[in-house]
Amino acid sequence: MRGSRGRTNRSISPAVIVHTAQPAEHQPDPSQLIQKLAQEMAQALIQQQQVQPVQNRRNTLTVKEALEEVFENSISEYKLYSMLRAGTIPHVKIGAKYLLRRDTLEAWLRQQEQGYR
């Protein structure tokens, strides 16, 4: 009896263990969580780009703006000036300055794509 007096019963009942532990089937898989998060972030970025109003995009562009915004720097500035001087790309020249219309350039690019199909 001497040993039982100083002891306290600190064991956890099985009901408590069952109550606090979650079955393995209810625990989310970390790789699935990461994949879901990546998909949600991608969708948010797409929506953010689509929300940008078209009115904020200027239609009349300088050569450098057209290079960046329409051609996405896929050709050199020298090549674009060469094509403008040759009359290959639709533009308006006012004095020494070339002006290009975004919608006209995009239509011209689509037409060029059609020629290669």
N, CA, C and O atoms as a DFTB+ gen file, in Angstrom:
468 C
 N C O
     1  1       0.797      -1.176       0.000
     2  2       0.000       0.000       0.000
     3  2       0.847       1.249       0.000
     4  3       0.441       2.305      -0.484
     5  1       1.976       1.109       0.528
     6  2       2.842       2.248       0.637
     7  2       3.098       2.874      -0.721
     8  3       3.139       4.102      -0.806
     9  1       3.266       2.139      -1.745
    10  2       3.538       2.663      -3.080
    11  2       2.320       3.269      -3.739
    12  3       2.480       4.115      -4.619
    13  1       1.127       2.891      -3.369
    14  2      -0.049       3.404      -4.043
    15  2      -0.485       4.742      -3.505
    16  3      -1.199       5.476      -4.189
    17  1      -0.069       5.088      -2.273
    18  2      -0.461       6.368      -1.703
    19  2       0.120       7.559      -2.446
    20  3      -0.606       8.532      -2.646
    21  1       1.340       7.550      -2.856
    22  2       2.002       8.678      -3.495
    23  2       1.702       8.812      -4.982
    24  3       2.046       9.824      -5.592
    25  1       1.088       7.839      -5.551
    26  2       0.832       7.875      -6.987
    27  2      -0.481       8.572      -7.291
    28  3      -1.444       8.516      -6.526
    29  1      -0.478       9.210      -8.406
    30  2      -1.739       9.741      -8.932
    31  2      -1.971       9.086     -10.273
    32  3      -1.024       8.769     -10.993
    33  1      -3.183       8.891     -10.596
    34  2      -3.513       8.235     -11.866
    35  2      -3.516       9.283     -12.977
    36  3      -4.480      10.039     -13.101
    37  1      -2.485       9.342     -13.766
    38  2      -2.346      10.338     -14.821
    39  2      -2.509       9.726     -16.205
    40  3      -2.165      10.361     -17.202
    41  1      -2.994       8.583     -16.278
    42  2      -3.170       7.969     -17.595
    43  2      -4.355       8.613     -18.301
    44  3      -5.295       9.087     -17.662
    45  1      -4.296       8.622     -19.603
    46  2      -5.349       9.218     -20.425
    47  2      -6.294       8.109     -20.826
    48  3      -5.876       7.029     -21.243
    49  1      -7.545       8.390     -20.695
    50  2      -8.522       7.367     -21.047
    51  2      -8.584       7.204     -22.554
    52  3      -8.325       8.160     -23.285
    53  1      -8.917       6.029     -23.031
    54  2      -9.020       5.799     -24.475
    55  2     -10.044       6.704     -25.145
    56  3      -9.873       7.043     -26.316
    57  1     -11.080       7.100     -24.463
    58  2     -12.090       7.980     -25.054
    59  2     -11.490       9.323     -25.410
    60  3     -11.852       9.909     -26.431
    61  1     -10.587       9.818     -24.595
    62  2      -9.947      11.106     -24.867
    63  2      -9.030      10.990     -26.069
    64  3      -8.988      11.888     -26.910
    65  1      -8.310       9.910     -26.156
    66  2      -7.402       9.721     -27.282
    67  2      -8.190       9.641     -28.581
    68  3      -7.815      10.276     -29.567
    69  1      -9.249       8.892     -28.600
    70  2     -10.067       8.767     -29.801
    71  2     -10.686      10.104     -30.168
    72  3     -10.828      10.429     -31.347
    73  1     -11.049      10.866     -29.171
    74  2     -11.694      12.156     -29.411
    75  2     -10.719      13.178     -29.990
    76  3     -11.096      13.953     -30.869
    77  1      -9.478      13.194     -29.518
    78  2      -8.532      14.208     -29.964
    79  2      -7.782      13.821     -31.227
    80  3      -7.375      14.702     -31.984
    81  1      -7.591      12.567     -31.474
    82  2      -6.854      12.140     -32.662
    83  2      -7.787      12.127     -33.867
    84  3      -8.936      11.697     -33.773
    85  1      -7.270      12.611     -35.010
    86  2      -8.042      12.577     -36.248
    87  2      -7.627      11.358     -37.049
    88  3      -6.443      11.030     -37.122
    89  1      -8.591      10.693     -37.645
    90  2      -8.229       9.573     -38.515
    91  2      -7.370      10.061     -39.678
    92  3      -7.502      11.202     -40.120
    93  1      -6.503       9.201     -40.162
    94  2      -5.578       9.562     -41.245
    95  2      -6.319       9.997     -42.501
    96  3      -5.794      10.807     -43.265
    97  1      -7.516       9.487     -42.736
    98  2      -8.245       9.831     -43.959
    99  2      -8.742      11.271     -43.954
   100  3      -9.041      11.810     -45.020
   101  1      -8.840      11.916     -42.787
   102  2      -9.324      13.296     -42.713
   103  2      -8.201      14.317     -42.737
   104  3      -8.462      15.512     -42.870
   105  1      -6.970      13.880     -42.614
   106  2      -5.849      14.809     -42.647
   107  2      -5.508      15.110     -44.103
   108  3      -5.322      14.189     -44.899
   109  1      -5.425      16.409     -44.461
   110  2      -5.134      16.754     -45.854
   111  2      -3.701      16.398     -46.243
   112  3      -2.781      16.466     -45.428
   113  1      -3.541      16.024     -47.490
   114  2      -2.238      15.700     -48.036
   115  2      -1.513      17.009     -48.362
   116  3      -2.061      17.829     -49.100
   117  1      -0.305      17.235     -47.842
   118  2       0.408      18.497     -48.088
   119  2       0.602      18.798     -49.577
   120  3       0.502      19.955     -49.983
   121  1       0.875      17.792     -50.388
   122  2       1.084      18.053     -51.819
   123  2      -0.220      18.501     -52.483
   124  3      -0.201      19.326     -53.396
   125  1      -1.351      17.959     -52.024
   126  2      -2.638      18.393     -52.575
   127  2      -2.947      19.817     -52.160
   128  3      -3.496      20.589     -52.947
   129  1      -2.597      20.178     -50.919
   130  2      -2.803      21.552     -50.466
   131  2      -1.973      22.535     -51.282
   132  3      -2.455      23.604     -51.657
   133  1      -0.736      22.171     -51.551
   134  2       0.146      23.036     -52.340
   135  2      -0.382      23.181     -53.752
   136  3      -0.378      24.281     -54.305
   137  1      -0.838      22.082     -54.347
   138  2      -1.382      22.122     -55.704
   139  2      -2.640      22.983     -55.754
   140  3      -2.815      23.764     -56.689
   141  1      -3.504      22.853     -54.773
   142  2      -4.732      23.646     -54.724
   143  2      -4.404      25.124     -54.568
   144  3      -5.014      25.969     -55.224
   145  1      -3.448      25.442     -53.706
   146  2      -3.031      26.824     -53.512
   147  2      -2.458      27.418     -54.800
   148  3      -2.758      28.561     -55.146
   149  1      -1.641      26.649     -55.503
   150  2      -1.064      27.120     -56.767
   151  2      -2.148      27.383     -57.806
   152  3      -2.079      28.371     -58.537
   153  1      -3.147      26.509     -57.878
   154  2      -4.248      26.712     -58.823
   155  2      -5.038      27.957     -58.477
   156  3      -5.405      28.722     -59.369
   157  1      -5.307      28.177     -57.193
   158  2      -6.056      29.364     -56.773
   159  2      -5.281      30.637     -57.068
   160  3      -5.863      31.644     -57.472
   161  1      -3.954      30.594     -56.866
   162  2      -3.133      31.774     -57.167
   163  2      -3.121      32.059     -58.660
   164  3      -3.195      33.218     -59.068
   165  1      -3.030      31.027     -59.475
   166  2      -3.036      31.209     -60.931
   167  2      -4.363      31.799     -61.381
   168  3      -4.387      32.707     -62.212
   169  1      -5.467      31.293     -60.840
   170  2      -6.775      31.833     -61.199
   171  2      -6.905      33.290     -60.779
   172  3      -7.476      34.099     -61.511
   173  1      -6.383      33.631     -59.608
   174  2      -6.439      35.018     -59.141
   175  2      -5.641      35.941     -60.056
   176  3      -6.076      37.056     -60.344
   177  1      -4.475      35.484     -60.515
   178  2      -3.665      36.296     -61.432
   179  2      -4.372      36.498     -62.764
   180  3      -4.351      37.594     -63.323
   181  1      -4.997      35.443     -63.272
   182  2      -5.727      35.551     -64.540
   183  2      -6.877      36.531     -64.393
   184  3      -7.087      37.370     -65.268
   185  1      -7.619      36.439     -63.308
   186  2      -8.731      37.355     -63.079
   187  2      -8.240      38.787     -62.946
   188  3      -8.877      39.713     -63.451
   189  1      -7.122      38.973     -62.277
   190  2      -6.569      40.307     -62.102
   191  2      -6.194      40.922     -63.449
   192  3      -6.418      42.112     -63.671
   193  1      -5.627      40.119     -64.346
   194  2      -5.259      40.617     -65.667
   195  2      -6.484      40.926     -66.498
   196  3      -6.477      41.877     -67.280
   197  1      -7.539      40.139     -66.343
   198  2      -8.754      40.362     -67.114
   199  2      -9.522      41.570     -66.610
   200  3     -10.249      42.198     -67.379
   201  1      -9.378      41.909     -65.337
   202  2     -10.106      43.032     -64.753
   203  2      -9.563      44.358     -65.261
   204  3     -10.287      45.354     -65.290
   205  1      -8.305      44.382     -65.659
   206  2      -7.699      45.627     -66.140
   207  2      -8.525      46.174     -67.294
   208  3      -8.641      45.535     -68.339
   209  1      -9.096      47.355     -67.105
   210  2      -9.957      47.902     -68.153
   211  2      -9.194      48.190     -69.437
   212  3      -8.042      48.623     -69.414
   213  1      -9.846      47.945     -70.528
   214  2      -9.247      48.200     -71.835
   215  2      -9.061      49.698     -72.047
   216  3      -8.165      50.104     -72.787
   217  1      -9.886      50.524     -71.416
   218  2      -9.788      51.977     -71.591
   219  2      -8.447      52.520     -71.112
   220  3      -7.998      53.557     -71.598
   221  1      -7.799      51.838     -70.169
   222  2      -6.515      52.306     -69.668
   223  2      -5.391      52.074     -70.671
   224  3      -4.328      52.685     -70.561
   225  1      -5.613      51.205     -71.637
   226  2      -4.593      50.950     -72.646
   227  2      -4.732      51.978     -73.761
   228  3      -5.781      52.091     -74.395
   229  1      -3.676      52.711     -73.983
   230  2      -3.687      53.698     -75.068
   231  2      -3.643      52.980     -76.402
   232  3      -3.013      51.930     -76.535
   233  1      -4.313      53.549     -77.382
   234  2      -4.336      52.938     -78.708
   235  2      -3.219      53.482     -79.594
   236  3      -2.692      52.748     -80.430
   237  1      -2.850      54.744     -79.431
   238  2      -1.780      55.335     -80.231
   239  2      -0.463      55.151     -79.491
   240  3      -0.313      55.570     -78.343
   241  1       0.488      54.515     -80.170
   242  2       1.751      54.161     -79.531
   243  2       2.941      54.730     -80.283
   244  3       2.895      54.908     -81.500
   245  1       4.002      55.012     -79.549
   246  2       5.279      55.354     -80.173
   247  2       5.952      54.041     -80.564
   248  3       5.453      52.962     -80.247
   249  1       7.072      54.139     -81.245
   250  2       7.797      52.940     -81.662
   251  2       8.236      52.127     -80.440
   252  3       8.086      50.906     -80.427
   253  1       8.770      52.784     -79.427
   254  2       9.237      52.062     -78.233
   255  2       8.076      51.419     -77.487
   256  3       8.204      50.297     -76.996
   257  1       6.942      52.116     -77.393
   258  2       5.773      51.532     -76.740
   259  2       5.253      50.327     -77.516
   260  3       4.873      49.319     -76.922
   261  1       5.237      50.432     -78.838
   262  2       4.783      49.309     -79.669
   263  2       5.716      48.108     -79.505
   264  3       5.263      46.965     -79.444
   265  1       7.026      48.381     -79.434
   266  2       7.991      47.297     -79.217
   267  2       7.702      46.562     -77.915
   268  3       7.704      45.331     -77.878
   269  1       7.454      47.316     -76.846
   270  2       7.239      46.714     -75.531
   271  2       5.866      46.068     -75.406
   272  3       5.756      44.935     -74.935
   273  1       4.815      46.776     -75.823
   274  2       3.455      46.352     -75.525
   275  2       2.844      45.422     -76.566
   276  3       2.096      44.512     -76.207
   277  1       3.139      45.626     -77.825
   278  2       2.536      44.796     -78.870
   279  2       3.499      43.694     -79.301
   280  3       3.123      42.523     -79.362
   281  1       4.728      44.065     -79.595
   282  2       5.706      43.085     -80.063
   283  2       6.425      42.389     -78.904
   284  3       7.165      41.431     -79.129
   285  1       6.218      42.854     -77.671
   286  2       6.782      42.259     -76.468
   287  2       8.298      42.061     -76.580
   288  3       8.842      41.046     -76.146
   289  1       8.955      43.046     -77.166
   290  2      10.415      43.048     -77.333
   291  2      10.933      41.811     -78.051
   292  3      12.058      41.372     -77.808
   293  1      10.108      41.243     -78.942
   294  2      10.536      40.044     -79.668
   295  2      11.326      40.381     -80.931
   296  3      11.938      39.496     -81.530
   297  1      11.319      41.640     -81.339
   298  2      12.170      42.088     -82.444
   299  2      12.951      43.300     -81.958
   300  3      12.598      43.913     -80.951
   301  1      13.993      43.634     -82.665
   302  2      14.813      44.776     -82.247
   303  2      14.183      46.083     -82.714
   304  3      13.356      46.110     -83.625
   305  1      14.593      47.148     -82.069
   306  2      14.124      48.482     -82.467
   307  2      14.589      48.787     -83.892
   308  3      13.851      49.375     -84.683
   309  1      15.812      48.383     -84.205
   310  2      16.343      48.590     -85.554
   311  2      15.450      47.891     -86.591
   312  3      15.131      48.480     -87.623
   313  1      15.046      46.641     -86.325
   314  2      14.214      45.878     -87.254
   315  2      12.857      46.544     -87.428
   316  3      12.347      46.623     -88.546
   317  1      12.260      47.029     -86.326
   318  2      10.960      47.691     -86.429
   319  2      11.061      48.964     -87.265
   320  3      10.203      49.204     -88.114
   321  1      12.086      49.782     -87.043
   322  2      12.276      50.989     -87.863
   323  2      12.476      50.624     -89.334
   324  3      11.958      51.303     -90.221
   325  1      13.219      49.563     -89.589
   326  2      13.441      49.114     -90.955
   327  2      12.115      48.734     -91.624
   328  3      11.876      49.086     -92.779
   329  1      11.260      48.019     -90.897
   330  2       9.955      47.609     -91.438
   331  2       9.034      48.817     -91.632
   332  3       8.241      48.857     -92.572
   333  1       9.149      49.790     -90.742
   334  2       8.340      51.011     -90.895
   335  2       8.770      51.783     -92.140
   336  3       7.925      52.231     -92.915
   337  1      10.087      51.942     -92.336
   338  2      10.589      52.666     -93.512
   339  2      10.202      51.956     -94.809
   340  3       9.948      52.602     -95.825
   341  1      10.159      50.617     -94.766
   342  2       9.807      49.841     -95.959
   343  2       8.291      49.816     -96.198
   344  3       7.835      49.381     -97.256
   345  1       7.522      50.280     -95.222
   346  2       6.070      50.278     -95.371
   347  2       5.431      48.919     -95.094
   348  3       4.279      48.685     -95.461
   349  1       6.162      48.048     -94.462
   350  2       5.655      46.708     -94.164
   351  2       4.607      46.730     -93.056
   352  3       3.634      45.977     -93.101
   353  1       4.804      47.582     -92.075
   354  2       3.909      47.669     -90.924
   355  2       3.064      48.935     -91.046
   356  3       3.599      50.001     -91.353
   357  1       1.752      48.838     -90.813
   358  2       0.903      50.036     -90.901
   359  2       1.271      51.056     -89.819
   360  3       1.453      50.709     -88.652
   361  1       1.373      52.308     -90.231
   362  2       1.759      53.371     -89.314
   363  2       1.351      54.716     -89.897
   364  3       0.877      54.808     -91.030
   365  1       1.547      55.755     -89.094
   366  2       1.388      57.132     -89.544
   367  2       2.689      57.830     -89.187
   368  3       3.223      57.650     -88.093
   369  1       3.195      58.630     -90.122
   370  2       4.417      59.364     -89.832
   371  2       4.057      60.841     -89.773
   372  3       3.538      61.404     -90.737
   373  1       4.334      61.459     -88.641
   374  2       4.097      62.889     -88.457
   375  2       5.454      63.517     -88.203
   376  3       6.059      63.326     -87.148
   377  1       5.920      64.268     -89.186
   378  2       7.270      64.814     -89.105
   379  2       8.254      63.662     -89.140
   380  3       8.233      62.847     -90.062
   381  1       9.107      63.594     -88.146
   382  2      10.083      62.505     -88.069
   383  2       9.595      61.378     -87.163
   384  3      10.287      60.377     -86.979
   385  1       8.408      61.546     -86.604
   386  2       7.924      60.584     -85.608
   387  2       6.942      59.591     -86.225
   388  3       6.029      59.966     -86.961
   389  1       7.157      58.310     -85.902
   390  2       6.235      57.255     -86.323
   391  2       5.219      57.014     -85.203
   392  3       5.586      56.914     -84.033
   393  1       3.942      56.922     -85.574
   394  2       2.900      56.565     -84.622
   395  2       2.213      55.300     -85.122
   396  3       1.946      55.142     -86.313
   397  1       1.940      54.423     -84.198
   398  2       1.320      53.147     -84.547
   399  2       0.073      52.963     -83.696
   400  3       0.044      53.362     -82.531
   401  1      -0.945      52.366     -84.273
   402  2      -2.178      52.109     -83.529
   403  2      -2.170      50.662     -83.058
   404  3      -1.926      49.736     -83.831
   405  1      -2.441      50.495     -81.775
   406  2      -2.412      49.168     -81.163
   407  2      -3.359      48.212     -81.875
   408  3      -2.959      47.105     -82.235
   409  1      -4.613      48.622     -82.084
   410  2      -5.586      47.719     -82.701
   411  2      -5.203      47.360     -84.132
   412  3      -5.424      46.231     -84.570
   413  1      -4.628      48.320     -84.866
   414  2      -4.189      48.049     -86.237
   415  2      -3.013      47.070     -86.241
   416  3      -2.970      46.153     -87.061
   417  1      -2.060      47.265     -85.324
   418  2      -0.912      46.352     -85.233
   419  2      -1.347      44.941     -84.851
   420  3      -0.849      43.963     -85.408
   421  1      -2.284      44.835     -83.892
   422  2      -2.754      43.515     -83.484
   423  2      -3.476      42.815     -84.633
   424  3      -3.327      41.608     -84.823
   425  1      -4.260      43.580     -85.398
   426  2      -4.936      43.008     -86.573
   427  2      -3.903      42.593     -87.621
   428  3      -4.032      41.535     -88.238
   429  1      -2.887      43.418     -87.820
   430  2      -1.830      43.111     -88.785
   431  2      -1.102      41.827     -88.368
   432  3      -0.812      40.980     -89.212
   433  1      -0.807      41.681     -87.067
   434  2      -0.138      40.470     -86.585
   435  2      -0.999      39.232     -86.825
   436  3      -0.496      38.193     -87.253
   437  1      -2.299      39.348     -86.549
   438  2      -3.199      38.212     -86.803
   439  2      -3.210      37.853     -88.284
   440  3      -3.230      36.675     -88.640
   441  1      -3.196      38.862     -89.144
   442  2      -3.186      38.628     -90.595
   443  2      -1.886      37.941     -91.012
   444  3      -1.896      37.064     -91.876
   445  1      -0.770      38.337     -90.400
   446  2       0.513      37.703     -90.703
   447  2       0.504      36.241     -90.283
   448  3       1.057      35.386     -90.976
   449  1      -0.125      35.953     -89.142
   450  2      -0.235      34.566     -88.678
   451  2      -1.050      33.731     -89.656
   452  3      -0.719      32.570     -89.894
   453  1      -2.095      34.291     -90.219
   454  2      -2.944      33.567     -91.156
   455  2      -2.162      33.155     -92.398
   456  3      -2.441      32.116     -92.998
   457  1      -1.185      33.968     -92.781
   458  2      -0.381      33.651     -93.965
   459  2       0.501      32.436     -93.787
   460  3       0.943      31.845     -94.772
   461  1       0.764      32.052     -92.556
   462  2       1.660      30.921     -92.286
   463  2       0.910      29.640     -91.972
   464  3       1.534      28.620     -91.678
   465  1      -0.402      29.671     -92.027
   466  2      -1.181      28.455     -91.710
   467  2      -1.567      27.711     -92.948
   468  3      -2.221      26.672     -92.865
